[in-house]
Amino acid sequence: MSVSAYILIQTEVGKAADVADAVGAIEGVVTAEDVTGPYDVIARAQSDDVDQLGRMVVSKVQLIPGITRTLTCPVVRL
């Protein structure tokens, strides 16, 4: 069973489109879109397990220039 999560991303002013493009190019990211509100980009990602998801966020997503903060929200099935 795979793990899905929404990654809520805040960016520097004027960087949302570039960040969305860069995040969307990461393997495991299903979609990345720039939005309005308290977050600038929302991405949906999938991985084989929670550890792999965490490694993706820390080693790939958070290193993209222009990102100031991320919040990862795993999807739960109740």
PQR file with spaces between the fields and no chain letter, atoms N, CA, C, O and H, PARSE charges and radii, in Angstrom:
ATOM       1  N    MET     1       0.844   -1.185    0.000 -0.4000 1.5000
ATOM       2  CA   MET     1       0.000    0.000    0.000 -0.0000 2.0000
ATOM       3  C    MET     1       0.882    1.239    0.000  0.5500 1.7000
ATOM       4  O    MET     1       1.845    1.313    0.764 -0.5500 1.4000
ATOM       5  N    SER     2       0.571    2.192   -0.832 -0.4000 1.5000
ATOM       6  CA   SER     2       1.369    3.410   -0.904 -0.0000 2.0000
ATOM       7  C    SER     2       0.842    4.472    0.066  0.5500 1.7000
ATOM       8  O    SER     2      -0.274    4.386    0.579 -0.5500 1.4000
ATOM       9  H    SER     2      -0.211    2.132   -1.452  0.4000 1.0000
ATOM      10  N    VAL     3       1.687    5.468    0.289 -0.4000 1.5000
ATOM      11  CA   VAL     3       1.364    6.589    1.163 -0.0000 2.0000
ATOM      12  C    VAL     3       1.201    7.825    0.293  0.5500 1.7000
ATOM      13  O    VAL     3       2.043    8.096   -0.564 -0.5500 1.4000
ATOM      14  H    VAL     3       2.593    5.538   -0.128  0.4000 1.0000
ATOM      15  N    SER     4       0.127    8.577    0.505 -0.4000 1.5000
ATOM      16  CA   SER     4      -0.105    9.839   -0.197 -0.0000 2.0000
ATOM      17  C    SER     4      -0.072   10.976    0.807  0.5500 1.7000
ATOM      18  O    SER     4      -0.407   10.794    1.978 -0.5500 1.4000
ATOM      19  H    SER     4      -0.557    8.357    1.201  0.4000 1.0000
ATOM      20  N    ALA     5       0.330   12.144    0.346 -0.4000 1.5000
ATOM      21  CA   ALA     5       0.351   13.316    1.222 -0.0000 2.0000
ATOM      22  C    ALA     5       0.194   14.578    0.390  0.5500 1.7000
ATOM      23  O    ALA     5       0.564   14.632   -0.783 -0.5500 1.4000
ATOM      24  H    ALA     5       0.602   12.292   -0.605  0.4000 1.0000
ATOM      25  N    TYR     6      -0.366   15.586    1.038 -0.4000 1.5000
ATOM      26  CA   TYR     6      -0.369   16.929    0.478 -0.0000 2.0000
ATOM      27  C    TYR     6       0.796   17.666    1.111  0.5500 1.7000
ATOM      28  O    TYR     6       1.007   17.586    2.321 -0.5500 1.4000
ATOM      29  H    TYR     6      -0.667   15.541    1.990  0.4000 1.0000
ATOM      30  N    ILE     7       1.554   18.383    0.292 -0.4000 1.5000
ATOM      31  CA   ILE     7       2.662   19.190    0.792 -0.0000 2.0000
ATOM      32  C    ILE     7       2.288   20.646    0.567  0.5500 1.7000
ATOM      33  O    ILE     7       2.180   21.104   -0.570 -0.5500 1.4000
ATOM      34  H    ILE     7       1.383   18.448   -0.692  0.4000 1.0000
ATOM      35  N    LEU     8       2.090   21.370    1.670 -0.4000 1.5000
ATOM      36  CA   LEU     8       1.723   22.783    1.612 -0.0000 2.0000
ATOM      37  C    LEU     8       3.013   23.580    1.672  0.5500 1.7000
ATOM      38  O    LEU     8       3.824   23.380    2.576 -0.5500 1.4000
ATOM      39  H    LEU     8       2.177   20.998    2.594  0.4000 1.0000
ATOM      40  N    ILE     9       3.209   24.479    0.722 -0.4000 1.5000
ATOM      41  CA   ILE     9       4.492   25.148    0.553 -0.0000 2.0000
ATOM      42  C    ILE     9       4.321   26.664    0.555  0.5500 1.7000
ATOM      43  O    ILE     9       3.473   27.207   -0.153 -0.5500 1.4000
ATOM      44  H    ILE     9       2.550   24.642   -0.012  0.4000 1.0000
ATOM      45  N    GLN    10       5.133   27.330    1.356 -0.4000 1.5000
ATOM      46  CA   GLN    10       5.230   28.792    1.318 -0.0000 2.0000
ATOM      47  C    GLN    10       6.511   29.136    0.567  0.5500 1.7000
ATOM      48  O    GLN    10       7.530   28.459    0.705 -0.5500 1.4000
ATOM      49  H    GLN    10       5.822   26.889    1.931  0.4000 1.0000
ATOM      50  N    THR    11       6.439   30.208   -0.235 -0.4000 1.5000
ATOM      51  CA   THR    11       7.589   30.606   -1.049 -0.0000 2.0000
ATOM      52  C    THR    11       7.926   32.074   -0.830  0.5500 1.7000
ATOM      53  O    THR    11       7.163   32.832   -0.231 -0.5500 1.4000
ATOM      54  H    THR    11       5.611   30.758   -0.348  0.4000 1.0000
ATOM      55  N    GLU    12       9.080   32.441   -1.330 -0.4000 1.5000
ATOM      56  CA   GLU    12       9.426   33.859   -1.391 -0.0000 2.0000
ATOM      57  C    GLU    12       8.474   34.537   -2.370  0.5500 1.7000
ATOM      58  O    GLU    12       7.919   33.887   -3.256 -0.5500 1.4000
ATOM      59  H    GLU    12       9.700   31.825   -1.817  0.4000 1.0000
ATOM      60  N    VAL    13       8.290   35.833   -2.208 -0.4000 1.5000
ATOM      61  CA   VAL    13       7.395   36.593   -3.072 -0.0000 2.0000
ATOM      62  C    VAL    13       7.831   36.445   -4.537  0.5500 1.7000
ATOM      63  O    VAL    13       9.004   36.613   -4.870 -0.5500 1.4000
ATOM      64  H    VAL    13       8.741   36.361   -1.488  0.4000 1.0000
ATOM      65  N    GLY    14       6.871   36.130   -5.391 -0.4000 1.5000
ATOM      66  CA   GLY    14       7.138   36.028   -6.822 -0.0000 2.0000
ATOM      67  C    GLY    14       7.739   34.709   -7.272  0.5500 1.7000
ATOM      68  O    GLY    14       8.086   34.572   -8.445 -0.5500 1.4000
ATOM      69  H    GLY    14       5.918   35.993   -5.121  0.4000 1.0000
ATOM      70  N    LYS    15       7.875   33.741   -6.392 -0.4000 1.5000
ATOM      71  CA   LYS    15       8.535   32.468   -6.737 -0.0000 2.0000
ATOM      72  C    LYS    15       7.568   31.296   -6.877  0.5500 1.7000
ATOM      73  O    LYS    15       8.005   30.190   -7.196 -0.5500 1.4000
ATOM      74  H    LYS    15       7.593   33.852   -5.439  0.4000 1.0000
ATOM      75  N    ALA    16       6.282   31.494   -6.653 -0.4000 1.5000
ATOM      76  CA   ALA    16       5.338   30.381   -6.619 -0.0000 2.0000
ATOM      77  C    ALA    16       5.325   29.572   -7.915  0.5500 1.7000
ATOM      78  O    ALA    16       5.363   28.343   -7.863 -0.5500 1.4000
ATOM      79  H    ALA    16       5.927   32.391   -6.394  0.4000 1.0000
ATOM      80  N    ALA    17       5.273   30.214   -9.050 -0.4000 1.5000
ATOM      81  CA   ALA    17       5.205   29.490  -10.325 -0.0000 2.0000
ATOM      82  C    ALA    17       6.463   28.663  -10.555  0.5500 1.7000
ATOM      83  O    ALA    17       6.383   27.510  -10.980 -0.5500 1.4000
ATOM      84  H    ALA    17       5.242   31.213   -9.092  0.4000 1.0000
ATOM      85  N    ASP    18       7.624   29.250  -10.276 -0.4000 1.5000
ATOM      86  CA   ASP    18       8.881   28.517  -10.451 -0.0000 2.0000
ATOM      87  C    ASP    18       8.967   27.336   -9.499  0.5500 1.7000
ATOM      88  O    ASP    18       9.407   26.253   -9.887 -0.5500 1.4000
ATOM      89  H    ASP    18       7.689   30.186   -9.931  0.4000 1.0000
ATOM      90  N    VAL    19       8.553   27.535   -8.266 -0.4000 1.5000
ATOM      91  CA   VAL    19       8.571   26.459   -7.274 -0.0000 2.0000
ATOM      92  C    VAL    19       7.600   25.346   -7.681  0.5500 1.7000
ATOM      93  O    VAL    19       7.950   24.169   -7.588 -0.5500 1.4000
ATOM      94  H    VAL    19       8.195   28.415   -7.951  0.4000 1.0000
ATOM      95  N    ALA    20       6.409   25.689   -8.123 -0.4000 1.5000
ATOM      96  CA   ALA    20       5.432   24.677   -8.544 -0.0000 2.0000
ATOM      97  C    ALA    20       5.991   23.837   -9.686  0.5500 1.7000
ATOM      98  O    ALA    20       5.821   22.618   -9.696 -0.5500 1.4000
ATOM      99  H    ALA    20       6.126   26.644   -8.199  0.4000 1.0000
ATOM     100  N    ASP    21       6.651   24.467  -10.640 -0.4000 1.5000
ATOM     101  CA   ASP    21       7.253   23.734  -11.756 -0.0000 2.0000
ATOM     102  C    ASP    21       8.341   22.784  -11.266  0.5500 1.7000
ATOM     103  O    ASP    21       8.399   21.631  -11.692 -0.5500 1.4000
ATOM     104  H    ASP    21       6.790   25.458  -10.633  0.4000 1.0000
ATOM     105  N    ALA    22       9.200   23.264  -10.375 -0.4000 1.5000
ATOM     106  CA   ALA    22      10.304   22.446   -9.873 -0.0000 2.0000
ATOM     107  C    ALA    22       9.795   21.287   -9.021  0.5500 1.7000
ATOM     108  O    ALA    22      10.282   20.163   -9.144 -0.5500 1.4000
ATOM     109  H    ALA    22       9.153   24.201  -10.028  0.4000 1.0000
ATOM     110  N    VAL    23       8.825   21.555   -8.167 -0.4000 1.5000
ATOM     111  CA   VAL    23       8.259   20.485   -7.326 -0.0000 2.0000
ATOM     112  C    VAL    23       7.558   19.453   -8.201  0.5500 1.7000
ATOM     113  O    VAL    23       7.681   18.251   -7.966 -0.5500 1.4000
ATOM     114  H    VAL    23       8.429   22.468   -8.068  0.4000 1.0000
ATOM     115  N    GLY    24       6.833   19.909   -9.195 -0.4000 1.5000
ATOM     116  CA   GLY    24       6.110   19.000  -10.082 -0.0000 2.0000
ATOM     117  C    GLY    24       7.008   18.069  -10.863  0.5500 1.7000
ATOM     118  O    GLY    24       6.559   17.016  -11.315 -0.5500 1.4000
ATOM     119  H    GLY    24       6.732   20.885   -9.386  0.4000 1.0000
ATOM     120  N    ALA    25       8.276   18.436  -11.034 -0.4000 1.5000
ATOM     121  CA   ALA    25       9.225   17.608  -11.775 -0.0000 2.0000
ATOM     122  C    ALA    25       9.859   16.514  -10.914  0.5500 1.7000
ATOM     123  O    ALA    25      10.574   15.662  -11.442 -0.5500 1.4000
ATOM     124  H    ALA    25       8.641   19.292  -10.666  0.4000 1.0000
ATOM     125  N    ILE    26       9.615   16.519   -9.612 -0.4000 1.5000
ATOM     126  CA   ILE    26      10.200   15.524   -8.716 -0.0000 2.0000
ATOM     127  C    ILE    26       9.457   14.200   -8.854  0.5500 1.7000
ATOM     128  O    ILE    26       8.226   14.163   -8.882 -0.5500 1.4000
ATOM     129  H    ILE    26       9.034   17.211   -9.184  0.4000 1.0000
ATOM     130  N    GLU    27      10.219   13.120   -8.941 -0.4000 1.5000
ATOM     131  CA   GLU    27       9.616   11.795   -9.023 -0.0000 2.0000
ATOM     132  C    GLU    27       8.821   11.515   -7.743  0.5500 1.7000
ATOM     133  O    GLU    27       9.328   11.690   -6.635 -0.5500 1.4000
ATOM     134  H    GLU    27      11.218   13.150   -8.918  0.4000 1.0000
ATOM     135  N    GLY    28       7.602   11.089   -7.909 -0.4000 1.5000
ATOM     136  CA   GLY    28       6.727   10.832   -6.776 -0.0000 2.0000
ATOM     137  C    GLY    28       5.705   11.927   -6.551  0.5500 1.7000
ATOM     138  O    GLY    28       4.713   11.715   -5.854 -0.5500 1.4000
ATOM     139  H    GLY    28       7.190   10.947   -8.809  0.4000 1.0000
ATOM     140  N    VAL    29       5.933   13.097   -7.134 -0.4000 1.5000
ATOM     141  CA   VAL    29       4.958   14.191   -7.023 -0.0000 2.0000
ATOM     142  C    VAL    29       3.939   14.015   -8.144  0.5500 1.7000
ATOM     143  O    VAL    29       4.287   14.018   -9.325 -0.5500 1.4000
ATOM     144  H    VAL    29       6.739   13.269   -7.700  0.4000 1.0000
ATOM     145  N    VAL    30       2.689   13.865   -7.755 -0.4000 1.5000
ATOM     146  CA   VAL    30       1.606   13.631   -8.704 -0.0000 2.0000
ATOM     147  C    VAL    30       1.163   14.944   -9.343  0.5500 1.7000
ATOM     148  O    VAL    30       0.926   15.007  -10.549 -0.5500 1.4000
ATOM     149  H    VAL    30       2.407   13.863   -6.796  0.4000 1.0000
ATOM     150  N    THR    31       1.054   15.990   -8.526 -0.4000 1.5000
ATOM     151  CA   THR    31       0.640   17.291   -9.016 -0.0000 2.0000
ATOM     152  C    THR    31       1.202   18.383   -8.112  0.5500 1.7000
ATOM     153  O    THR    31       1.395   18.170   -6.915 -0.5500 1.4000
ATOM     154  H    THR    31       1.247   15.939   -7.546  0.4000 1.0000
ATOM     155  N    ALA    32       1.458   19.536   -8.685 -0.4000 1.5000
ATOM     156  CA   ALA    32       1.904   20.709   -7.922 -0.0000 2.0000
ATOM     157  C    ALA    32       1.306   21.943   -8.585  0.5500 1.7000
ATOM     158  O    ALA    32       1.510   22.188   -9.773 -0.5500 1.4000
ATOM     159  H    ALA    32       1.301   19.708   -9.657  0.4000 1.0000
ATOM     160  N    GLU    33       0.567   22.713   -7.797 -0.4000 1.5000
ATOM     161  CA   GLU    33      -0.122   23.879   -8.349 -0.0000 2.0000
ATOM     162  C    GLU    33       0.075   25.090   -7.459  0.5500 1.7000
ATOM     163  O    GLU    33       0.092   24.977   -6.234 -0.5500 1.4000
ATOM     164  H    GLU    33       0.401   22.514   -6.832  0.4000 1.0000
ATOM     165  N    ASP    34       0.223   26.258   -8.085 -0.4000 1.5000
ATOM     166  CA   ASP    34       0.288   27.483   -7.292 -0.0000 2.0000
ATOM     167  C    ASP    34      -1.142   27.910   -6.968  0.5500 1.7000
ATOM     168  O    ASP    34      -2.044   27.822   -7.800 -0.5500 1.4000
ATOM     169  H    ASP    34       0.209   26.351   -9.080  0.4000 1.0000
ATOM     170  N    VAL    35      -1.316   28.371   -5.738 -0.4000 1.5000
ATOM     171  CA   VAL    35      -2.638   28.716   -5.214 -0.0000 2.0000
ATOM     172  C    VAL    35      -2.546   30.052   -4.472  0.5500 1.7000
ATOM     173  O    VAL    35      -1.456   30.593   -4.283 -0.5500 1.4000
ATOM     174  H    VAL    35      -0.583   28.442   -5.061  0.4000 1.0000
ATOM     175  N    THR    36      -3.687   30.568   -4.062 -0.4000 1.5000
ATOM     176  CA   THR    36      -3.708   31.766   -3.236 -0.0000 2.0000
ATOM     177  C    THR    36      -4.053   31.374   -1.805  0.5500 1.7000
ATOM     178  O    THR    36      -4.589   30.292   -1.562 -0.5500 1.4000
ATOM     179  H    THR    36      -4.572   30.128   -4.215  0.4000 1.0000
ATOM     180  N    GLY    37      -3.748   32.243   -0.877 -0.4000 1.5000
ATOM     181  CA   GLY    37      -4.029   31.969    0.530 -0.0000 2.0000
ATOM     182  C    GLY    37      -2.741   31.913    1.332  0.5500 1.7000
ATOM     183  O    GLY    37      -1.722   32.459    0.908 -0.5500 1.4000
ATOM     184  H    GLY    37      -3.313   33.122   -1.074  0.4000 1.0000
ATOM     185  N    PRO    38      -2.775   31.262    2.482 -0.5600 1.5000
ATOM     186  CA   PRO    38      -1.588   31.234    3.345  0.2800 2.0000
ATOM     187  C    PRO    38      -0.436   30.416    2.758  0.5500 1.7000
ATOM     188  O    PRO    38       0.717   30.602    3.147 -0.5500 1.4000
ATOM     189  N    TYR    39      -0.740   29.512    1.824 -0.4000 1.5000
ATOM     190  CA   TYR    39       0.301   28.738    1.136 -0.0000 2.0000
ATOM     191  C    TYR    39       0.320   29.157   -0.318  0.5500 1.7000
ATOM     192  O    TYR    39      -0.694   29.585   -0.869 -0.5500 1.4000
ATOM     193  H    TYR    39      -1.676   29.361    1.507  0.4000 1.0000
ATOM     194  N    ASP    40       1.480   29.030   -0.933 -0.4000 1.5000
ATOM     195  CA   ASP    40       1.649   29.482   -2.313 -0.0000 2.0000
ATOM     196  C    ASP    40       1.588   28.342   -3.319  0.5500 1.7000
ATOM     197  O    ASP    40       1.209   28.540   -4.473 -0.5500 1.4000
ATOM     198  H    ASP    40       2.304   28.682   -0.485  0.4000 1.0000
ATOM     199  N    VAL    41       1.964   27.146   -2.874 -0.4000 1.5000
ATOM     200  CA   VAL    41       1.952   25.959   -3.731 -0.0000 2.0000
ATOM     201  C    VAL    41       1.412   24.802   -2.898  0.5500 1.7000
ATOM     202  O    VAL    41       1.756   24.656   -1.725 -0.5500 1.4000
ATOM     203  H    VAL    41       2.272   26.984   -1.936  0.4000 1.0000
ATOM     204  N    ILE    42       0.566   23.983   -3.514 -0.4000 1.5000
ATOM     205  CA   ILE    42       0.122   22.745   -2.886 -0.0000 2.0000
ATOM     206  C    ILE    42       0.458   21.610   -3.846  0.5500 1.7000
ATOM     207  O    ILE    42       0.093   21.632   -5.022 -0.5500 1.4000
ATOM     208  H    ILE    42       0.287   24.101   -4.467  0.4000 1.0000
ATOM     209  N    ALA    43       1.165   20.616   -3.308 -0.4000 1.5000
ATOM     210  CA   ALA    43       1.550   19.457   -4.113 -0.0000 2.0000
ATOM     211  C    ALA    43       0.942   18.201   -3.507  0.5500 1.7000
ATOM     212  O    ALA    43       0.710   18.132   -2.300 -0.5500 1.4000
ATOM     213  H    ALA    43       1.461   20.597   -2.353  0.4000 1.0000
ATOM     214  N    ARG    44       0.690   17.224   -4.342 -0.4000 1.5000
ATOM     215  CA   ARG    44       0.279   15.899   -3.864 -0.0000 2.0000
ATOM     216  C    ARG    44       1.362   14.919   -4.273  0.5500 1.7000
ATOM     217  O    ARG    44       1.765   14.867   -5.435 -0.5500 1.4000
ATOM     218  H    ARG    44       0.879   17.281   -5.323  0.4000 1.0000
ATOM     219  N    ALA    45       1.827   14.143   -3.308 -0.4000 1.5000
ATOM     220  CA   ALA    45       2.918   13.201   -3.558 -0.0000 2.0000
ATOM     221  C    ALA    45       2.514   11.803   -3.118  0.5500 1.7000
ATOM     222  O    ALA    45       1.651   11.631   -2.258 -0.5500 1.4000
ATOM     223  H    ALA    45       1.499   14.185   -2.364  0.4000 1.0000
ATOM     224  N    GLN    46       3.154   10.806   -3.723 -0.4000 1.5000
ATOM     225  CA   GLN    46       2.950    9.416   -3.349 -0.0000 2.0000
ATOM     226  C    GLN    46       4.301    8.747   -3.195  0.5500 1.7000
ATOM     227  O    GLN    46       5.250    9.066   -3.910 -0.5500 1.4000
ATOM     228  H    GLN    46       3.856   10.945   -4.421  0.4000 1.0000
ATOM     229  N    SER    47       4.382    7.811   -2.251 -0.4000 1.5000
ATOM     230  CA   SER    47       5.598    7.024   -2.077 -0.0000 2.0000
ATOM     231  C    SER    47       5.216    5.656   -1.528  0.5500 1.7000
ATOM     232  O    SER    47       4.060    5.410   -1.185 -0.5500 1.4000
ATOM     233  H    SER    47       3.611    7.551   -1.670  0.4000 1.0000
ATOM     234  N    ASP    48       6.208    4.768   -1.450 -0.4000 1.5000
ATOM     235  CA   ASP    48       5.944    3.419   -0.971 -0.0000 2.0000
ATOM     236  C    ASP    48       5.672    3.374    0.527  0.5500 1.7000
ATOM     237  O    ASP    48       4.890    2.544    0.994 -0.5500 1.4000
ATOM     238  H    ASP    48       7.147    4.967   -1.728  0.4000 1.0000
ATOM     239  N    ASP    49       6.317    4.268    1.287 -0.4000 1.5000
ATOM     240  CA   ASP    49       6.122    4.277    2.735 -0.0000 2.0000
ATOM     241  C    ASP    49       6.407    5.673    3.286  0.5500 1.7000
ATOM     242  O    ASP    49       6.877    6.554    2.566 -0.5500 1.4000
ATOM     243  H    ASP    49       6.952    4.942    0.908  0.4000 1.0000
ATOM     244  N    VAL    50       6.118    5.859    4.562 -0.4000 1.5000
ATOM     245  CA   VAL    50       6.261    7.173    5.201 -0.0000 2.0000
ATOM     246  C    VAL    50       7.717    7.629    5.207  0.5500 1.7000
ATOM     247  O    VAL    50       7.991    8.813    5.014 -0.5500 1.4000
ATOM     248  H    VAL    50       5.736    5.144    5.148  0.4000 1.0000
ATOM     249  N    ASP    51       8.654    6.704    5.427 -0.4000 1.5000
ATOM     250  CA   ASP    51      10.066    7.080    5.442 -0.0000 2.0000
ATOM     251  C    ASP    51      10.518    7.620    4.091  0.5500 1.7000
ATOM     252  O    ASP    51      11.226    8.625    4.023 -0.5500 1.4000
ATOM     253  H    ASP    51       8.431    5.742    5.584  0.4000 1.0000
ATOM     254  N    GLN    52      10.111    6.959    3.031 -0.4000 1.5000
ATOM     255  CA   GLN    52      10.470    7.413    1.688 -0.0000 2.0000
ATOM     256  C    GLN    52       9.849    8.783    1.405  0.5500 1.7000
ATOM     257  O    GLN    52      10.481    9.638    0.784 -0.5500 1.4000
ATOM     258  H    GLN    52       9.535    6.143    3.086  0.4000 1.0000
ATOM     259  N    LEU    53       8.628    8.985    1.853 -0.4000 1.5000
ATOM     260  CA   LEU    53       7.972   10.281    1.688 -0.0000 2.0000
ATOM     261  C    LEU    53       8.752   11.375    2.418  0.5500 1.7000
ATOM     262  O    LEU    53       8.989   12.450    1.865 -0.5500 1.4000
ATOM     263  H    LEU    53       8.114    8.290    2.357  0.4000 1.0000
ATOM     264  N    GLY    54       9.145   11.098    3.650 -0.4000 1.5000
ATOM     265  CA   GLY    54       9.921   12.068    4.417 -0.0000 2.0000
ATOM     266  C    GLY    54      11.250   12.398    3.756  0.5500 1.7000
ATOM     267  O    GLY    54      11.660   13.558    3.723 -0.5500 1.4000
ATOM     268  H    GLY    54       8.952   10.226    4.099  0.4000 1.0000
ATOM     269  N    ARG    55      11.922   11.380    3.231 -0.4000 1.5000
ATOM     270  CA   ARG    55      13.198   11.625    2.532 -0.0000 2.0000
ATOM     271  C    ARG    55      12.989   12.494    1.295  0.5500 1.7000
ATOM     272  O    ARG    55      13.810   13.362    0.998 -0.5500 1.4000
ATOM     273  H    ARG    55      11.589   10.437    3.258  0.4000 1.0000
ATOM     274  N    MET    56      11.884   12.261    0.570 -0.4000 1.5000
ATOM     275  CA   MET    56      11.598   13.067   -0.618 -0.0000 2.0000
ATOM     276  C    MET    56      11.426   14.536   -0.240  0.5500 1.7000
ATOM     277  O    MET    56      11.978   15.423   -0.891 -0.5500 1.4000
ATOM     278  H    MET    56      11.217   11.557    0.812  0.4000 1.0000
ATOM     279  N    VAL    57      10.658   14.781    0.813 -0.4000 1.5000
ATOM     280  CA   VAL    57      10.398   16.163    1.222 -0.0000 2.0000
ATOM     281  C    VAL    57      11.684   16.843    1.685  0.5500 1.7000
ATOM     282  O    VAL    57      11.965   17.973    1.286 -0.5500 1.4000
ATOM     283  H    VAL    57      10.210   14.060    1.341  0.4000 1.0000
ATOM     284  N    VAL    58      12.459   16.171    2.517 -0.4000 1.5000
ATOM     285  CA   VAL    58      13.662   16.790    3.091 -0.0000 2.0000
ATOM     286  C    VAL    58      14.797   16.913    2.074  0.5500 1.7000
ATOM     287  O    VAL    58      15.483   17.935    2.040 -0.5500 1.4000
ATOM     288  H    VAL    58      12.231   15.253    2.842  0.4000 1.0000
ATOM     289  N    SER    59      15.003   15.896    1.254 -0.4000 1.5000
ATOM     290  CA   SER    59      16.171   15.905    0.372 -0.0000 2.0000
ATOM     291  C    SER    59      15.908   16.472   -1.014  0.5500 1.7000
ATOM     292  O    SER    59      16.849   16.771   -1.748 -0.5500 1.4000
ATOM     293  H    SER    59      14.446   15.066    1.282  0.4000 1.0000
ATOM     294  N    LYS    60      14.642   16.623   -1.380 -0.4000 1.5000
ATOM     295  CA   LYS    60      14.343   17.151   -2.719 -0.0000 2.0000
ATOM     296  C    LYS    60      13.496   18.413   -2.668  0.5500 1.7000
ATOM     297  O    LYS    60      13.903   19.451   -3.189 -0.5500 1.4000
ATOM     298  H    LYS    60      13.877   16.380   -0.783  0.4000 1.0000
ATOM     299  N    VAL    61      12.330   18.338   -2.050 -0.4000 1.5000
ATOM     300  CA   VAL    61      11.405   19.470   -2.058 -0.0000 2.0000
ATOM     301  C    VAL    61      11.995   20.673   -1.315  0.5500 1.7000
ATOM     302  O    VAL    61      12.043   21.775   -1.861 -0.5500 1.4000
ATOM     303  H    VAL    61      11.999   17.494   -1.627  0.4000 1.0000
ATOM     304  N    GLN    62      12.443   20.465   -0.076 -0.4000 1.5000
ATOM     305  CA   GLN    62      12.902   21.594    0.743 -0.0000 2.0000
ATOM     306  C    GLN    62      14.173   22.249    0.220  0.5500 1.7000
ATOM     307  O    GLN    62      14.511   23.351    0.651 -0.5500 1.4000
ATOM     308  H    GLN    62      12.404   19.570    0.367  0.4000 1.0000
ATOM     309  N    LEU    63      14.876   21.610   -0.683 -0.4000 1.5000
ATOM     310  CA   LEU    63      16.105   22.189   -1.230 -0.0000 2.0000
ATOM     311  C    LEU    63      15.863   23.072   -2.456  0.5500 1.7000
ATOM     312  O    LEU    63      16.805   23.664   -2.982 -0.5500 1.4000
ATOM     313  H    LEU    63      14.602   20.714   -1.033  0.4000 1.0000
ATOM     314  N    ILE    64      14.632   23.165   -2.909 -0.4000 1.5000
ATOM     315  CA   ILE    64      14.321   23.991   -4.079 -0.0000 2.0000
ATOM     316  C    ILE    64      14.437   25.463   -3.707  0.5500 1.7000
ATOM     317  O    ILE    64      13.841   25.904   -2.724 -0.5500 1.4000
ATOM     318  H    ILE    64      13.867   22.683   -2.481  0.4000 1.0000
ATOM     319  N    PRO    65      15.199   26.224   -4.485 -0.5600 1.5000
ATOM     320  CA   PRO    65      15.329   27.659   -4.202  0.2800 2.0000
ATOM     321  C    PRO    65      13.976   28.362   -4.228  0.5500 1.7000
ATOM     322  O    PRO    65      13.157   28.114   -5.112 -0.5500 1.4000
ATOM     323  N    GLY    66      13.750   29.235   -3.259 -0.4000 1.5000
ATOM     324  CA   GLY    66      12.513   30.004   -3.187 -0.0000 2.0000
ATOM     325  C    GLY    66      11.528   29.470   -2.168  0.5500 1.7000
ATOM     326  O    GLY    66      10.577   30.167   -1.813 -0.5500 1.4000
ATOM     327  H    GLY    66      14.416   29.436   -2.540  0.4000 1.0000
ATOM     328  N    ILE    67      11.732   28.239   -1.683 -0.4000 1.5000
ATOM     329  CA   ILE    67      10.836   27.680   -0.667 -0.0000 2.0000
ATOM     330  C    ILE    67      11.279   28.174    0.706  0.5500 1.7000
ATOM     331  O    ILE    67      12.459   28.105    1.052 -0.5500 1.4000
ATOM     332  H    ILE    67      12.504   27.673   -1.971  0.4000 1.0000
ATOM     333  N    THR    68      10.322   28.672    1.482 -0.4000 1.5000
ATOM     334  CA   THR    68      10.640   29.147    2.829 -0.0000 2.0000
ATOM     335  C    THR    68      10.103   28.209    3.917  0.5500 1.7000
ATOM     336  O    THR    68      10.641   28.181    5.024 -0.5500 1.4000
ATOM     337  H    THR    68       9.364   28.729    1.201  0.4000 1.0000
ATOM     338  N    ARG    69       9.044   27.439    3.612 -0.4000 1.5000
ATOM     339  CA   ARG    69       8.468   26.554    4.625 -0.0000 2.0000
ATOM     340  C    ARG    69       7.589   25.505    3.947  0.5500 1.7000
ATOM     341  O    ARG    69       6.935   25.776    2.940 -0.5500 1.4000
ATOM     342  H    ARG    69       8.607   27.463    2.713  0.4000 1.0000
ATOM     343  N    THR    70       7.589   24.297    4.525 -0.4000 1.5000
ATOM     344  CA   THR    70       6.688   23.253    4.043 -0.0000 2.0000
ATOM     345  C    THR    70       5.922   22.655    5.216  0.5500 1.7000
ATOM     346  O    THR    70       6.382   22.680    6.358 -0.5500 1.4000
ATOM     347  H    THR    70       8.120   24.077    5.344  0.4000 1.0000
ATOM     348  N    LEU    71       4.757   22.122    4.915 -0.4000 1.5000
ATOM     349  CA   LEU    71       3.956   21.389    5.887 -0.0000 2.0000
ATOM     350  C    LEU    71       3.422   20.156    5.159  0.5500 1.7000
ATOM     351  O    LEU    71       2.661   20.278    4.199 -0.5500 1.4000
ATOM     352  H    LEU    71       4.383   22.101    3.988  0.4000 1.0000
ATOM     353  N    THR    72       3.821   18.975    5.616 -0.4000 1.5000
ATOM     354  CA   THR    72       3.414   17.736    4.967 -0.0000 2.0000
ATOM     355  C    THR    72       2.225   17.136    5.706  0.5500 1.7000
ATOM     356  O    THR    72       2.267   16.932    6.919 -0.5500 1.4000
ATOM     357  H    THR    72       4.439   18.876    6.396  0.4000 1.0000
ATOM     358  N    CYS    73       1.159   16.857    4.947 -0.4000 1.5000
ATOM     359  CA   CYS    73      -0.092   16.341    5.521 -0.0000 2.0000
ATOM     360  C    CYS    73      -0.388   14.982    4.892  0.5500 1.7000
ATOM     361  O    CYS    73      -0.950   14.920    3.799 -0.5500 1.4000
ATOM     362  H    CYS    73       1.125   17.023    3.962  0.4000 1.0000
ATOM     363  N    PRO    74      -0.015   13.880    5.573 -0.5600 1.5000
ATOM     364  CA   PRO    74      -0.326   12.556    5.035  0.2800 2.0000
ATOM     365  C    PRO    74      -1.836   12.332    4.946  0.5500 1.7000
ATOM     366  O    PRO    74      -2.595   12.772    5.809 -0.5500 1.4000
ATOM     367  N    VAL    75      -2.245   11.654    3.906 -0.4000 1.5000
ATOM     368  CA   VAL    75      -3.655   11.314    3.718 -0.0000 2.0000
ATOM     369  C    VAL    75      -3.961   10.076    4.557  0.5500 1.7000
ATOM     370  O    VAL    75      -3.206    9.104    4.531 -0.5500 1.4000
ATOM     371  H    VAL    75      -1.628   11.297    3.204  0.4000 1.0000
ATOM     372  N    VAL    76      -5.062   10.107    5.298 -0.4000 1.5000
ATOM     373  CA   VAL    76      -5.492    8.970    6.099 -0.0000 2.0000
ATOM     374  C    VAL    76      -6.831    8.482    5.562  0.5500 1.7000
ATOM     375  O    VAL    76      -7.638    9.259    5.052 -0.5500 1.4000
ATOM     376  H    VAL    76      -5.676   10.897    5.319  0.4000 1.0000
ATOM     377  N    ARG    77      -7.040    7.212    5.688 -0.4000 1.5000
ATOM     378  CA   ARG    77      -8.313    6.621    5.264 -0.0000 2.0000
ATOM     379  C    ARG    77      -9.020    6.144    6.520  0.5500 1.7000
ATOM     380  O    ARG    77      -8.601    5.164    7.138 -0.5500 1.4000
ATOM     381  H    ARG    77      -6.384    6.581    6.103  0.4000 1.0000
ATOM     382  N    LEU    78     -10.087    6.828    6.900 -0.4000 1.5000
ATOM     383  CA   LEU    78     -10.817    6.493    8.130 -0.0000 2.0000
ATOM     384  C    LEU    78     -11.975    5.557    7.862  0.5500 1.7000
ATOM     385  O    LEU    78     -12.690    5.179    8.790 -0.5500 1.4000
ATOM     386  H    LEU    78     -10.428    7.623    6.399  0.4000 1.0000
